[in-house]
Amino acid sequence: MTQRKALLLVGSPRGIGHSTSDRLGSVVLDALKGRSFDTEKLHVHAVMDSPAAFESALAAIGACDTVILSLPLYVDSFPAPVIALLERIAERRVGAGRVRFSLVIQCGFPEAKHNATALAIAERFASEVGWEWLGGAALGGTGGFAKDVGAVLAPVGEAIADGKTVPEVASSVPFPAWLYRFVGNVMWRRQAKKQGATRSLRARPYEG
Ligand SMILES: Cc1cc2nc3c(=O)[nH]c(=O)nc-3n(C[C@H](O)[C@H](O)[C@H](O)COP(=O)(O)O)c2cc1C
């Protein structure tokens, strides 16, 4: 049997070793390693910064059975270098008909549902490029607060190893959502005051 290969793409500008995206994605990758996959990890921003790294990343992706993209939610979508990489992959149809694809995504707001649009974008990408979409694990509250990330995400890795749709993950934050909103509003008002924009906080410049 040929060796199965899994690649983790870390899509946070904070990179490998410093980001929540790396921490969570690595839990999933480790589950695949435990199931005898050859594993590799790349930082998307570094890949998009160098033509040589970009070409070797495309070669690595094309040689994979499984790609896991672990990233933070940015403005209900993906960080720009991640979008650029996915566009290049789609143009060249790298790994078409071969790669199984899954997402690990986490956002700052406590509710994981903010990731829904990004999950839909990933699914659409998979369909355009001819990859098999296995679904994604979405966490709220920066994911980093999830108490036992290992227990939460290991089943995701197991499902990906088996080529099955990933189970929904239950992420929890150790504080109530209203408290997050309360502190968030205090911070926004403070920033607005600093910028002399207190009266514009409820402005809707694109309305009507
Ligand atoms: C430019 C930018 C845009 C963001 N947009 C969102 C957003 O739309 N919704 C949200 O809940 N969190 C948003 N966040 C918060 C990040 O998703 C969150 O802090 C995440 O945990 C960072 O993960 P990382 O350590 O892997 O970079 C944003 C953060 C930044 C810096």
The ligand as an SDF file (V2000), in Angstrom:
LIG
                    3D

 31 33  0  0  0  0  0  0  0  0999 V2000
   -8.0280   41.4060   10.5710 C   0  0  0  0  0  0  0  0  0  0  0  0
   -8.8420   40.5140   11.4960 C   0  0  0  0  0  0  0  0  0  0  0  0
  -10.1520   40.2060   11.1620 C   0  0  0  0  0  0  0  0  0  0  0  0
  -10.9230   39.4090   12.0200 C   0  0  0  0  0  0  0  0  0  0  0  0
  -12.2210   39.1330   11.6880 N   0  0  0  0  0  0  0  0  0  0  0  0
  -12.9930   38.4010   12.5390 C   0  0  0  0  0  0  0  0  0  0  0  0
  -14.3780   38.1600   12.2300 C   0  0  0  0  0  0  0  0  0  0  0  0
  -14.9120   38.5670   11.1850 O   0  0  0  0  0  0  0  0  0  0  0  0
  -15.1080   37.4830   13.1500 N   0  0  0  0  0  0  0  0  0  0  0  0
  -14.5830   37.0010   14.3210 C   0  0  0  0  0  0  0  0  0  0  0  0
  -15.3070   36.4020   15.1140 O   0  0  0  0  0  0  0  0  0  0  0  0
  -13.2520   37.1720   14.6130 N   0  0  0  0  0  0  0  0  0  0  0  0
  -12.4470   37.8730   13.7610 C   0  0  0  0  0  0  0  0  0  0  0  0
  -11.1250   38.0650   14.0420 N   0  0  0  0  0  0  0  0  0  0  0  0
  -10.5260   37.4110   15.2310 C   0  0  0  0  0  0  0  0  0  0  0  0
   -9.6650   36.1610   14.8640 C   0  0  0  0  0  0  0  0  0  0  0  0
  -10.3870   35.2490   14.0640 O   0  0  0  0  0  0  0  0  0  0  0  0
   -9.2390   35.4520   16.1610 C   0  0  0  0  0  0  0  0  0  0  0  0
   -8.5300   36.3520   16.9880 O   0  0  0  0  0  0  0  0  0  0  0  0
   -8.4140   34.2030   15.9450 C   0  0  0  0  0  0  0  0  0  0  0  0
   -8.4330   33.4500   17.1550 O   0  0  0  0  0  0  0  0  0  0  0  0
   -6.9420   34.4610   15.5630 C   0  0  0  0  0  0  0  0  0  0  0  0
   -6.3240   33.1880   15.3300 O   0  0  0  0  0  0  0  0  0  0  0  0
   -4.7630   32.9730   15.0330 P   0  0  0  0  0  0  0  0  0  0  0  0
   -4.0450   33.0000   16.3630 O   0  0  0  0  0  0  0  0  0  0  0  0
   -4.6680   31.6160   14.4270 O   0  0  0  0  0  0  0  0  0  0  0  0
   -4.3120   34.0590   14.1140 O   0  0  0  0  0  0  0  0  0  0  0  0
  -10.3500   38.8730   13.2090 C   0  0  0  0  0  0  0  0  0  0  0  0
   -9.0150   39.1860   13.5290 C   0  0  0  0  0  0  0  0  0  0  0  0
   -8.2730   40.0060   12.6950 C   0  0  0  0  0  0  0  0  0  0  0  0
   -6.8380   40.3450   13.0740 C   0  0  0  0  0  0  0  0  0  0  0  0
  1  2  1  0
  2  3  1  0
  2 30  2  0
  3  4  2  0
  4  5  1  0
  4 28  1  0
  5  6  2  0
  6  7  1  0
  6 13  1  0
  7  8  2  0
  7  9  1  0
  9 10  1  0
 10 11  2  0
 10 12  1  0
 12 13  2  0
 13 14  1  0
 14 15  1  0
 14 28  1  0
 15 16  1  0
 16 17  1  0
 16 18  1  0
 18 19  1  0
 18 20  1  0
 20 21  1  0
 20 22  1  0
 22 23  1  0
 23 24  1  0
 24 25  2  0
 24 26  1  0
 24 27  1  0
 28 29  2  0
 29 30  1  0
 30 31  1  0
M  END
$$$$
